[in-house]
């Protein structure tokens, strides 16, 4: 997509006062201490109680109002600031994946980087959101009175139940979902069709394969045929469709023609495709290869107009705070933004510190604290603009 046109001058008036070197150094040190502490509190999806308890107490110490947001069958979310229907909600998740690699549970500091599970996905964003509120308050913004919230969600990495509950209870007009985006702005997010295909054959003794019908071979032919799916030729400018074969397995004992093979598919969709039409085409392909389809997830993509006032306000805040014009792009993975749009009816973008997905869910999970601070400064600017504009934010 071509670079976006430069954002218009701020409609909210003069920017907040600049921070001096000493204040920036203090903010960086604060971010380091908070992120190290959060990383060292284990919080895999479904086991977030300890980190939620810690954050609730820490937020109270910082003098910010917060409420618990119950989540059915899980740990509570936290909502900081405006309790209901804010003009802007900053959403970051406190849960992490459960590491499948060896890790001693300790954060590691290398220069200005913090390494450890969840540092980039998404505890760096949690710290940036809270630090941004504190810096805005220091600049004279009455953050407790703003129509602005920070929503800290659970279960983003698995079922998304945290953001479902948050979307229903908070009902924000606009949601800035904080995930690593390199400070570019995702104005669209991929949809998904996730299915398991069970390919049936007929068993026979391995010495007489002509008497059987090999399910593994049929599954292989089905996988090759995926390239001919017509929706793959319907590209969107921000998100191209793709099919990923996540798993494929079949067969049992030696010397037996397999009568069953399974193929796990994950399909990425752009906003121009509907999950049901893609599912229907996959189902037709499966039927031609004697396969049954089991649905795991269907979710449509979402898209926010690139010229929406919300997008312009964020672009302006980034450009005037960081001195660079953010690009607009499509986020290829599921985030809490999906539920903020589909369940809560909010207009959403995805934005945050850190490289786009390149170190998340990996042993080298890490984030540069200078990016956490830069993101906090953008949050500070947004809080300033919301204060200046009030219920008229975002101004067109």
MARSE-339901 format. One record per residue: residue in one letter; y, x, z of N, C-alpha, C, CB in turn. Coordinates in steps of 0.02 Angstrom, whole numbers, plus 32768, in hexadecimal, padded with zeros to 4 digits. Glycine has a CB too. Layout:
! MARSE-339901
aYXZYXZYXZYXZ...
This chain:
! MARSE-339901
x7FC4802B8000800080008000803E802D800080017FCF803Ex8071801E7FD980AD80497FD880D08048801B80DD80337FA1x80F6807D802B811B807E806A814980438071814280BF8071x814F802A80AE817C7FF180BA81C4800680B281707FD48101x81EE7FD780A082367FE4809D82507FF380E3825C7FA7807Ex8283801D80EB829D802C812D82B17FED815382D9805A8128x82A57FED819582B57FB381BE83007FAA81C282977FBA8205x83177F6C81C6835F7F6081CC837B7F78820E836F7F1681C2x83BC7F81821483DA7F96825383CA7F64828A84257F9F824Cx83CA7F7C82C983B87F52830183E67F16830883B77F7A8340x83C67EDB830E83ED7E9F831A83F97E94836483CA7E6282FDx83DB7EBE838D83E07EB583D684187EE083F3839F7EC783F7x84407F0083C984777F2783E384647F6F83EF84917F098423x84897F90841A847E7FD78428843A7FE3844784B57FF28455x841B801C843783DA802C845583E2803E849F83B880668430x83AC804384C483B08057850A83C8809F850F836D804E852Dx83E380B3854883FA80F8854F83C1812A8547841B81028593x83D081628528839D8195851C838781B4855D83B781CB84ECx834781C8855F832D81EB859A83388236859382E281DB85A4x834C825585CA8354829D85C9831282C285CF838282B28601x8315830485C882D8832C85C982B38326860B82E9837585BDx82D88323864282B7831E8683829382DC868B82EB832686BBx82B382A6867582938264867A82568260864E82C5822D8666x8259827D8613821F827D85E681E682A586048232829985A2x81F682DE862381C28306864281A182E1867B81DF8349865Ax81C982BE86A381AE829686DA8181825E86C181E782798706x8197823E868B816F8208866E812C82228653819681E48636x812E825D863480F1827B861A80C1828B8653810182BA85F1x80DB82A6868980B182B686C38093827786E180DA82DD86F7x80BB824286E480A2820286FF806A81E886D380DB81CE8703x807381EB8692803F81D486647FFF81FD866D805781D8861Bx8005823E86767FCA8268867F7FA3825286BD7FDF82B28685x7FC5824B86F57FA3823987327F8281F4872E7FD48239876Bx7FA581C487117F898180870C7F4D817E86DD7FBF815086F5x7F5281A186A47F1C819E86747EDE81C1868E7F3181BD8632x7EE781F986AF7EAD821C86CD7E8A81EE86FE7EC4825D86F0x7EB181CC87287E9381A0875A7E6D816787387EC881838788x7E8A814887047E69811186E27E29812886BF7E9880F186AFx7E2B8162869F7DF0817B867C7DB7818786AC7E0181BC8656x7DC7819B86E97D9381AC871A7D79816F87407DAD81DF874Bx7D93813487317D7680F6874C7D4A80D887167DAE80C38763x7D0880DB871D7CDD80C086E87CE9807686DD7C9280CC86F9x7CEF8061869E7CFC801A86907CDC8004864F7D47800D868Ex7C9A801186467C7A7FF5860A7C7D7FA9860B7C31800D8605x7C7A7F8B85D17C7F7F4285CC7C4E7F2185FB7C727F2B8584x7C687EF086227C417ECE86547C427EEE86987BFB7EC9863Dx7C5F7F29869D7C627F4E86DD7CA97F6686EB7C317F8A86DBx7CDA7F3A86DF7D207F4E86E47D3F7F4087287D487F2B86AFx7D197F2687587D377F0F87977D5E7F4687BA7D007EF487C6x7D437F8287BC7D647FB987E17DA77FCB87C17D367FF787E3x7DA97FCE877F7DE87FE1875F7E1B7FA887647DDC7FF48715x7E057F6A87627E337F32876A7E4F7F3187B17E0F7EEE875Ax7E247F3D87E27E3C7F4188287E707F7888307E017F4C8858x7E607FB388137E8F7FEB88197ED27FDA87F87E71802A87F8x7ECF7FBF87BB7F0D7FB087987F357F7A87BC7EFE7F9A8750x7F147F4887D87F387F1587FC7F607F3388367F077EE08816x7F407F5F885C7F637F8088937F997FAE887C7F327FA588BEx7F8B7FD488477FBD8004882E7FFA7FDF88127F9E803287F8x7FEF7FAA87EF80277F8387D380527F67880B800D7F4A87A5x80337F50884180597F37887A80837F6F8899802A7F1988AFx80667FAB889E808C7FE488B880C87FF4888D805F802288BCx80C37FE7884D80FA7FF5881F812F7FBE882080E07FFE87D8x81237F8A884681547F54884D81567F25881281977F718856x811D7F1F87EE811A7EF287B580EF7EB687C780FE7F168777x81037E7987B280DB7E3E87C1809D7E3B879481047DFE87B8x80667E2687B280287E21878B7FFE7DE787A680007E63878Ex7FD77DCB87797FA77D97878E7F647DA6876E7FC07D50877Ax7F307D8F87907EEE7D9487747EE37D5987447EB77D9487ABx7EC07D68870E7EB27D3786DB7E667D3186D67ED17D4C8695x7E487CFC86F37DFE7CF886F67DDE7CF686B07DE97CB9871Cx7DA57D1686AC7D7E7D19866E7D397CFE867D7D7B7D628650x7D247CCC86597CE47CAC86667CAB7CDF86607CD87C728635x7C857CE586967C4B7D1086957C597D5A86997C247D03865Ax7C987D6D86A77CA77DB486A77CDD7DC586DA7CBD7DCB8663x7CF67E0286D67D2C7E1887027D6E7DFA86EA7D307E668703x7D9F7DFA87167DE07DDD87067E097E0B86D97E077DCF8745x7E337DEC86AE7E6B7E0F868F7EA37E1586C27E827DE9864Fx7ED67E3C86AF7F157E3E86D47F4E7E2E86A57F1F7E8486F6x7F7F7E0886BE7FBC7DF986987FF77E1286C07FC37DAD8688x801D7E3F86A380577E5D86C380967E4086A480567EAB86BDx80C67E2B86CD81047E0F86B381007DC586AA81167E308672x81207DAC867681247D64866880DE7D45866981477D578624x80D37D138694808E7CFB869C80767CCC866580887CD886DCx80A37CAA8642808E7C79861080BF7C7785D680877C338631x80A47C70859A80CA7C66855C81037C99855280E77C21855Cx80F47CD9855581297D0A8548813A7D0C84FD81147D508560x81757D2384EF81867D3084A9815A7D68848D81D17D4084A1x814B7D9A84B881247DD484A380F27DE684D881527E108494x80B37DEE84C4807F7E0884EF80667E4A84D380447DD584F7x80657E7D84FE80467EBD84EE7FFF7EBA850A80707EFA850Bx7FCE7EC484E07F887EBA84F57F627EFC84ED7F667E8284CCx7F447F1385247F1A7F4F85237EDC7F41854C7F417F8E853Fx7EA47F5E853A7E667F4F855F7E537F88858D7E2D7F40852Ex7E357F7585C67E247FA685F97DDB7FBA85F77E347F8A863Ex7DB27F9685CF7D6C7FA885CC7D607FDE85977D417F6A85BBx7D277FFF859C7D148034856E7CCC802785567D1B807A858Fx7CB8804E85257C71805085157C4D8075854C7C65807284D0x7C0C806985517BE38091857F7BCB80CE85597BA68067859Ax7BDD810B85707BCD814685497B82815085417BEB81848569x7B6E816185047B28817184F67B1C81BC84F77B12815384B3x7B5081E185097B4D8229850D7B57823E85567B83824B84DFx7B48827C85657B4F829585A97B9882A085B97B2682D685B2x7BAE828485F17BF4828C86087BF4828986547C22825485EAx7C1A82B786737C1982BC86BC7C49828C86DE7C2A830286D0x7C6B826186B77C98823086D47CDC824C86E77C7982138710x7CEA828A86D67D2A82A986E77D5682B086A97D1F82ED8707x7D95829E86B17DC582AA867B7DD182F586747E0882848688x7DDC830B86377DE98351862A7E2E835686097DB1837185FDx7E56838486217E9A838E86057E9B83CE85DE7ECF838F863Ex7EB083C9859F7EBA840285747F018400855A7E8784048539x7F2D842985777F73842685647F9083E285747F7C84368519x7FA883BF85417FC3837C854B7F9183468539800183738521x7F52835785337F1F832685227EF38315855E7EF3834084E9x7EE182D585627EB182BF85947E7282AA856F7ECD828485BFx7E3982C785857DF882BA85677DCD829385977DD582FB8552x7DA78263857E7D79823D85A67D7081F7858A7D91823985EEx7D3A81D6859D7D29819585827D628163858E7CE7817B85A0x7D79814485597DAD8112855E7DF4812C855C7DA480EC859Cx7DFD816D85557E41818985577E6A816F851C7E3F81D68556x7E4D816D84E07E71815384A67E638108849C7E5E817A8467x7E2A80F184B37E1580AC84A77DFE808C84E87DDD80A88471x7E2D807585147E71806585017E9F8073853C7E77801A84EAx7E8980A185687EAE80AB85A67EF080CF859C7E8380D185D8x7EF580F785667F36811385557F6980DD85467F2F81428519x7F5480A785267F81807085187F93804A85577F61804184E6x7F64804385867F73802385C67FAB804885EA7F34802085F3x7FA5808B85EB7FD880B3860C801B80AD85E77FC280FD860Ex801880AE85A5805680A9857D807A8067858A804780B18532x80558031858F80747FEF859A80967FED85DF803E7FB78596x80748005861280918003865680CC8033865B805C8014868Ax80C5806F863F80FB809F864181388084861C80E580E38624x812C806385E38164804685BE818C801585E8814C80258580x81697FEA860E818D7FBB863A81B57FE0866F815B7F8C865Cx81988014868C81BD803A86C081FB805B86A3818F806E86E0x81F480788667822D80998648826380668635821780C1860Ax824E802B8620827F7FF6861182A37FE18651825C7FB985F0x827E7FDB8687829E7FC886C682CF7FFD86DC82697FBE86FDx82BE803C86D382EC807286E5832C807086BB82C980B686DDx83268054867E8360804F8652838A80118661834A804D860Ax83767FEA8693839D7FAF86A683827F6E868D83E17FB7868Fx83487F6F866C832B7F30865383087F0B868C82F87F3F8619x83187ECD869782F67EA686CC82B17E9086B583217E6886E0x82817EBD86B682417EB18696821C7E7686B582167EEF869Ax82287E6886F582047E318715821C7DED86FC820B7E358761x82567DEC86DE82737DAC86C6826C7DA3867B82BB7DA886DAx824F7DD38658824B7DD0860F82147DA085F8823E7E1585F2x821D7D8285BE81E67D5D859F81B67D8D857C82027D29856Cx819C7DBC85A381707DF1858A81397DFD85BD81987E33857Dx80FC7E0485A480C27E1085CF809B7E4D85B780947DD285D1x80777E6B85E680427E9B85D580007E7B85E9804D7EE185F8x7FD47E7285BA7F927E5785C87F5E7E8E85C57F807E1F8596x7F3B7E9885FC7F077ECB86007EC37EA886017F107EF98641x7E9E7EAF85CB7E637E8785C07E237EAD85CF7E627E6E8578x7DEE7E8685DC7DAB7EA185E57D817E8E85A87D8B7E878627x7D477EAD85A27D147E9985727D297E9C85297CFD7E548582x7D597EC785187D6C7ECD84D27D357EED84A97DAD7EF584CBx7D117F1C84C77CE07F4284A27CA07F1B84937CCF7F8084C8x7C967EE384B47C587EBD84A87C677E7684917C2D7EBC84E7x7C707E4784C07C757E0184AC7CBB7DE8849E7C587DD884DFx7CEF7E0D84B27D337DF584A87D467DBB84D57D3C7DE18461x7D217DB1850B7D307D7785377D727D7F855B7CF87D6E8569x7D867DBC85687DC67DC7858A7E017DAD85617DD07E108599x7E027DBE85217E3B7DA884F87E377D5D84E87E3E7DD084B8x7DFB7D4184E87DF67CF884E17E197CD6851C7DAC7CE184DCx7E097CED85597E277CD085957E727CDC85957E077CED85D4x7E887D1885837ECF7D2985847EF57CFE85517EDA7D748575x7EDA7CF785167EFC7CCF84E27F057C8784F97ED47CD184A1x7ED37C6C851B7ED77C2785327F087C1E856B7E937C0E8546x7F097C4D85997F337C4585D57F7A7C5C85CB7F147C69860Fx7F847C8F85A17FC77CAD859A7FEF7C8C85617FC17CF7858Dx7FCD7C7D852A7FED7C5C84F0802D7C8084D97FFE7C148501x80297CC084C980657CE384B3807A7CCE846D805B7D2F84B5x80BA7CD4845F80D27CC7841B80C07D0183ED811E7CBD841Bx80C47D3E840780B57D7A83E0808A7DA8840A80F77D9D83C8x805A7DC983EB802E7DF7840E802D7E3B83EC7FE67DDA8412x803F7E6E8412803A7EB383FB7FFC7ECF841C807B7EDE840Bx7FC67ED383F67F867EEA84127F837F36840A7F4A7EC883EEx7F7C7F5884417F847FA184437F417FC484397FA47FB78485x7F3A7FE083FE7F01800A83EC7F1C804583C57ECC7FE183C1x7EF5807A83C07F0D80B6839F7F1B80A983557EDA80EF83A7x7F5A80B483427F6E80A782FC7F9A80DF82E07F93806582F8x7FA2811683067FCE814C82F08015813482E77FB4816A82AFx80288100830D806B80E3830C807C80C082CA809E8118831Ax804A80B482A08053808682698042804082828027809A822Bx8052800E825A804C7FC8827180197FA4824680917FA5826Ex7FE47F8B82667FB37F6282437FCB7F1A82427F6D7F688264x7FD87F0182077FEE7EBB81FF7FB47E8F81E780297EB781CDx7F797EAC81E57F3C7E8681D47F027EA781F77F317E838186x7ECD7E8182007E917E9A82207E547E7E81FC7E8F7E89826Cx7E227EA781F27DE87E9381CC7DC17E5B81EF7DBA7ECE81C0x7DA77E2F81C67D767DFF81DF7D317E1E81DB7D797DBE81B7x7D007DF981F37CBC7E1581F67C887DDE81EA7CB07E388239x7C547DF281C67C177DCB81C37BDF7DFA81D87C0B7DAC817Ax7BC07DEC82107B8A7E17822A7B4B7DEC822C7B9B7E358270x7B177E04820A7AD87DDE82057A9C7E0C820B7AD57DB781C3x7A647DEE821E7A247E10821B79F97DEC81E87A017E118262x79DE7E1181B879B47DF58184796B7E06819379C97E0F813Ex79427DD4819678FA7DDD819F78D77DD2815D78DE7DAD81D6x78BE7E09813F789F7E0780FD78537E00810678B07E4780D3x78387DCD80E977F07DBE80F277C77DD680B777E67D7380FDx778C7DEE80C8775C7E02809577177DE880A7775B7E4E808Dx76E37E0C8090769E7DF8809F76767E3680B0767D7DD18064x76567E3480E976317E6E810175F17E7880D976217E66814Cx75DD7EB780D5759D7EC980B575897F0E80CE75A37EC78067x754A7F1F80C375337F6280D475597F9480A974E67F6980CBx756B7FCD80C775937FFE80A37572801B806675A6803480D0x752F80178064750C8033802A750D80047FEE74C58043803Dx75217FC57FF975257F957FC2756A7F727FC374EB7F607FC7x759E7F997FB775E17F7D7FBC75EE7F447F8A76147FB37FB1x75C87F437F5375D17F0F7F2275BE7ECA7F3D75A87F1E7EE3x75997EC97F7475877E897F9375BD7E6F7FC375457E907FB7x75EE7E987FD176247E857FFE76667E7D7FDA762A7EB78036x76997E74800276DE7E6E7FE8770A7E94801976F57E217FE1x771C7ED08008773B7EFF803777837EEB8049773B7F468019x778B7ED6808877CD7EBE809E78017EF780A077C87E9F80E3x77EB7F3480AD781B7F6C80AF78367F7A806A77F97FAA80CCx780B7F78803878227F827FF378527F4A7FDF77E57F857FC2x78427F0C7FF1786E7ED47FE178B27EDC8004784D7E917FF5x78B07EF4804278EF7EFF806679187F36804478E17F1280AFx78F67F6A802B791A7F9F8009793C7F847FC978EA7FD97FF7x79187F597FA579367F3B7F6979717F0F7F7B79017F127F42x796B7EEB7FB379A37EC27FC979E07EED7FD8798F7E998008x79D67F257FFA7A0E7F51800B7A2F7F6C7FCB79F67F8C8036x7A077F7E7F9A7A247F967F5B7A4D7F5F7F3979EC7FAF7F2Bx7A357F217F3F7A577EE97F207A997ED87F427A2B7EAD7F20x7AA57EF17F7E7AE47EE37FA07B217EF97F777AE57F067FE4x7B187F2E7F4F7B507F477F277B687F147EF37B3C7F877F04x7B3E7EE37EE47B517EB27EB17B727E737ECD7B147E9D7E8Ax7B7D7E717F0E7B9E7E377F2C7BE47E307F107BA07E3D7F79x7BF57DF47EFA7C357DEB7ED67C717DF47F037C367DA77EB6x7C6B7DE47F447CA67DE97F6E7CBD7E317F777C997DC97FB2x7C907E617F6A7CA37EA77F717CD77EBC7F3C7C667ED47F6Bx7CDF7E947F087D107EA47ED47D527E807EDF7CF47E907E90x7D587E5E7F187D967E3A7F277DBC7E607F5E7D877DF07F3Ex7DDB7E967F4A7DFE7EC17F7A7E417EA27F8E7E0A7F077F5Cx7E557EB07FCC7E967E9D7FE67EC07EDD7FEB7E907E79802Cx7F027ED97FE27F2B7F167FE47F267F3D80267F737F057FD8x7F177F1B805D7F157F3C809E7ECE7F4C80B67F377F1280D1x7E9D7F2380A37E597F2C80BC7E287F1D80837E4B7EFE80F9x7E027F4F80707DCF7F46803C7D8E7F2E805D7DC37F888015x7D6A7F01803C7D2A7EEA80577CF57F2280547D107EAC8032x7CC67F2080817C917F5280837C557F3580A77CA97F9480A5x7C1A7F4D80947BDC7F3B80B57BBD7F7A80D27BAA7F188085x7BAE7F7881137B8E7FB181347B497F9D814B7BB97FCA8171x7B177FC381367AD37FB8814F7ACE7FDE81927A9C7FD1811Cx7ACF7FB881C87ACE7FD7820A7A887FEF821E7AE87FA6823Ex7A567FC7820F7A117FD8822079E27FBB81EB79FE7FBE8267x79AA7FDE81E379757FC481B779337FDE81D279817FDA816Cx79067FB181E078C57FC781FA78907F9481E878C87FD18246x78517FAC81E7781A7F8081D777D97FA681DA78237F608192x77A27F8281D677617FA181DA77497FA8822177627FE581B9x77097FB0822A76ED7FB7826D76B77FED826D76D07F738286x76797FD8826776428008826A763C802F822876017FE5827Ax761E8069822C760E808F81F075DB806981C675F480D58202x75DE8075818675AD805A815775AF800E815275688070816Bx75EB7FF1816075F47FA9815976327F9D812F75F97F86819Fx762D7F7380FD76687F5F80D676957F34810376547F388095x76D57F47810D77007F22813A770D7EDB812377427F468143x770A7EAC815277197E668140775E7E50815976E47E38815Cx77827E7E817977C57E6D819277F17EAC819277C17E4E81D8x782E7EA4817C78607ED9818278A27EB8819478677F02813Fx78CB7EDA81BB790B7EBE81D179447EEC81BB790C7EB5821Dx797B7ECD81A679B67EF0819079F27ED481B579C07EEA8142x7A167EFF81D87A517EEA81FE7A8F7EFD81D57A547F0D8246x7AB67ECA81C37AF17ED581987B317EC581BD7AEC7EAA8159x7B637EED81B17BA77EE181CC7BD67EE281907BBB7F178202x7BF77EAA81837C217EA481477C6A7EA0815D7C0E7E65811Ex7C947ECA81407CDC7ECA814D7CFF7EA081187CF97F12814Ex7D2C7E75812E7D4F7E4781017D9A7E5181057D3D7DFE8112x7DBB7E4A80CC7E047E4780CB7E1C7E0080D67E1F7E628089x7E5E7DF780E07E797DB480EC7E717D8380B27EC27DBA80FDx7E607D9C80777E577D70803E7E117D5380397E677D957FFEx7DE57D6580687DA17D4C80677D937D2480A77D6F7D868061x7D6C7CEF80A07D587CC880D97D117CDB80ED7D5D7C7C80CAx7D067CDF812E7CC57CF581467C8D7CC6812E7CC57CF98192x7C9A7C85812A7C667C5781167C517C6180CD7C7D7C0E8120x7C817C6E80A07C6E7C78805A7C477CB880527CAC7C79802Ex7C587CEB80797C337D2A80767BEC7D1F80927C577D62809Dx7BE87CFB80C97BA77CEC80E67B7C7CC580B47BAF7CC38126x7B997C9680917B737C6E80617B587C9A80287B9F7C378043x7B807CCA80117B687CF67FDC7B317D247FF57BA17D1F7FBFx7B387D3C80327B037D6580507AC37D3C80587B197D818094x7ACA7CFE806D7A8F7CD380777A6A7CC780357AA47C908096x7A917CBD7FFF7A717CB37FBD7A4B7CF27FA87AA67CA07F88x7A697D2C7FB47A477D6B7FA47A087D727FCE7A767DA77FB0x7A0C7D62800D79D27D67803979997D3A802279E57D558081x79AA7CFD800D79777CCF7FF679527CE97FB979967C8B7FE6x79757D0D7F8E79557D297F5279257D627F6379897D427F22x792B7D7C7FA078FF7DB37FB578D27D9F7FF079297DF07FC9x78C57D5E7FF578987D43802A78AF7D58807078517D5C801Ex78F07D55807C790B7D6980BD792B7D2D80DF793E7DA280B5x79227D2A812079457CFA814A79827D1C816879167CDE8182x79B77CF5817579F67D0F818E7A017CF781D67A317CFA8160x7A0D7D2682027A217D1482477A697D2B825179F27D35827Cx7A947CFC82617ADB7D0B826A7AE87D2B82AD7B057CCA8262x7B0D7D6282AD7B237D8282EA7B6C7D7382F77B187DCF82E6x7B967D7A82C37BDD7D6B82CC7BFD7D5B82887C037DA682EDx7C277D2882897C537D1982507C9A7D16826A7C3E7CD5822Cx7CC77D3B824C7D0D7D3982617D397D4782247D1B7D6D829Ax7D6A7D1C82197D997D2781E27DCB7D5D81F47DBC7CE681D0x7DE57D7E81C17E1C7DAD81CA7E5C7D8781DA7E257DD9818Ax7E8D7DAA81F47ED07D8C81FD7F037DBA81DD7EE07D808248x7F3D7D9D81CE7F737DC481B07FB67DA881C77F6E7DC48162x7FE37DD381DA80287DC181EB80557DD681B1803E7DE3822Fx80817DAC819A80AC7DBE816280D27DFF817080DD7D868153x80D37E2B813F80F57E6B814881407E63815580EA7E96810Bx815D7E2B813E81A47E21814881B37DF4818581C37E028109x81827DE981B0818E7DC081EB81C07DE2821A814B7DB38210x81EC7DBD823B821B7DDC826B81F97E0582A082457DA6828Cx81BE7DF182B781987E1782E881897E5D82CE81577DF382FAx81717E61829081627EA2827281A17ECB826B81407E99822Ex81D77EAC825482177ED0824D822F7EEB8290824C7EA2822Ex82277EC582C5823D7EDB830782167F17831E82377EA38339x81D57F17831381AC7F50832781BB7F8C82FB81627F3F8323x81C27F8282BB81D47FBA828E82157FDA82A481D97FA28245x82457FB082B582877FC982CA82807FF1830B82B87F8E82D5x82597FD7833A82507FFA837A822F803E836F82267FD083A9x81FE8041834281DC80818335820C80B18312819D8076830Ax822D809882DE825980C482B7829280E082E18275809F827Bx82B180B5830A82EB80CB833082D780F2836E8315808F8344x829980EC83858282811183C08262815383AE825280E783E8x82378152837B8210818D8369822B81B1832C81C9817A835Dx825B81938309827881B482CF824B81B78293828B81F982E2x821C8188828D81F08185825281E4813D824181AD81AA825Fx81DE8131820081D280ED81E8818780DF81E881EF80E381A1x817080AF820F812780A282118110808281D081168076824Cx80D3809281BD80B38072818380908032819B808080A28161x80878005816C80627FC88179801D7FCF815B80867F8A815Cx7FEA7FBA81817FA57FC381697F797F8B81867F898009817Ex7F3A7F8C81727F097F5C818B7ED97F7E81B97EE47F3A8151x7ECE7F6281F47EA07F8082257E587F6E82127EB17F69826Dx7E2B7F9F820B7DE97F9081F17DB77F7682247DCD7FCD81D2x7DC97F7782657D9A7F6482997DB37F2882C07D8F7F9F82C9x7D867F0782E37D987ECE830E7DBF7EE7834B7D587EA78324x7DF27EC2835E7E177ECF839B7E257E8D83BE7E597EF5838Cx7E437E9183F97E577E55841D7E897E2B83F67E747E688461x7EA87E4883C47ED87E22839B7EB77DE5837B7EF77E4F8365x7E777DEB836B7E557DB2834B7E5A7D7483777E0B7DC4833Fx7E4C7D7B83B77E4E7D4083E37E957D2A83F27E2A7D4F8424x7EC47D5A83F47F0A7D4683FE7F227D1A83C57F377D838406x7F0A7D2783887F1C7CFF834E7EF47CBE834B7F127D27830Dx7EB17CC5834C7E867C8B83407E857C5A837A7E3F7CA38332x7E847C7583B87E807C4A83F37EC57C38840D7E587C6D842Ax7EF27C6A840F7F347C5F842D7F6A7C4A83FD7F497C9B844Fx7F5E7C5083BB7F907C3E838A7FCB7C6C83867FA87BFA8399x7FC47CA983A07FFB7CD9839F80007CFB835B7FF27D0E83D6x803B7D15834D80437D43831580367D898331808B7D3D82F4x800E7DB1830E7FF67DEF832B80007E2B82FE7FAD7DE9833Dx80047E65831D7FFF7EA682FC7FD57ED3832980467EC582EDx7FBC7F09830D7F987F3C83337FC07F7D832D7F4E7F468319x7FCC7F9D83667FF77FD783687FE97FFF83A780437FC38364x7FE9804183A37FE0806783E07FDA80B283D37FA4804F8404x7FD280D8840A7FCE812084057F88813883F47FE481408446x7F84817383D67F43819183C87F2E818983807F10817483F5x7EFE81B2836B7EE581B083267EBB8171831A7EBA81EE8316x7EBF815682DE7E9D811782CE7E51811F82D17EB280FF8289x7E33810C83077DEB8105830F7DC4814683077DD180D482DEx7DE6817E82FC7DC081BB82EB7D9F81DD83277DEE81EC82CAx7DB681CF83657D9481EC839F7D7B81B783CF7DC4821B83C3x7D87817783C27D6F814283EE7D23813D83EB7D8F80FE83DBx7D05812C84247CBC8122842A7C968163841B7CA580EB83FAx7CB5819B84297C9581DB841A7C9D820B84547CB481FA83DAx7C73824084567C7A8271848C7CBE8294848E7C4482A58486x7CE0829784547D2282B884537D5B8286845B7D2A82DF8411x7D4F824F847C7D82821D848C7DBB823E84B27D6481E184B5x7DF6823E84957E30825D84B77E70824284997E2D82AB84B0x7EA8824E84BC7EE9823884A47F1D826A84BB7EFA81F184BEx7F51827284927F88829E84A27FBA827784CD7FAA82B98461x7FCA829185077FF8826F8535803E826785177FFD82958576x8051829384E98092828B84CA8094824B849F80A382C8849Ex805A82388484805781F9845F805981BD848E801881F68433x803981C484C8803D818F84FB80868185850F801281A18539x80AA81BB851A80F181B6852C811A819884F3810D81FB853Fx810D81AC84B681328190847D812681458478811D81B2843Bx80E88130848380D980E8848180FD80C484B9808C80DC8487x810080E384F5812580C4852C816E80BC851B811D80EF856Cx818A80EC84F781D080E784E381DB80AE84B181E8812A84C4x81AA80A2848681AF8068845981AB802884818176806A8424x817E802584B2817A7FEA84DE81BD7FE0850281407FF18511x81DA8016851A821C8012853C824F7FF3850D823380598551x824F800984CE827F7FEE849F82727FA48491827C8016845Dx82337F91848C82237F4B8481823A7F2084BC81D87F418475x822D7F3884F882447F13853482907F0D8534822C7F378574x82B27F41852082FB7F40851C83127F0A84E983167F868507x82F17F0A84AF83047EDA847B82F57E92849082DF7EEA843Ax82BC7E8784B282AC7E4584CB82E07E2F84FE82667E4384E9x82F57E5C852983297E4D855B836A7E39853883357E8A8589x837D7E5F850583BC7E5184E383BA7E0F84BD83CD7E8A84B2x83807E0084A0837C7DC4847683627D87849B83507DD1843Cx833D7D9184D283227D5984F782F17D3084CE835A7D2E8511x82F87CEE84D282CB7CC284AF82D77CC1846482D17C7C84CAx830C7CE4844C83187CEA840482F17D2483E683627CF383F7x82D07D4D841182A97D8583F682697D6983D782987DB8842Ex82527D85839E82727DB9837782A57D9C8345823D7DE28351x82DF7DBA834383137DA2831583017DB682CE83597DBE8328x830F7D8B829F82FF7D9A825883337DCA823C82FD7D59822F
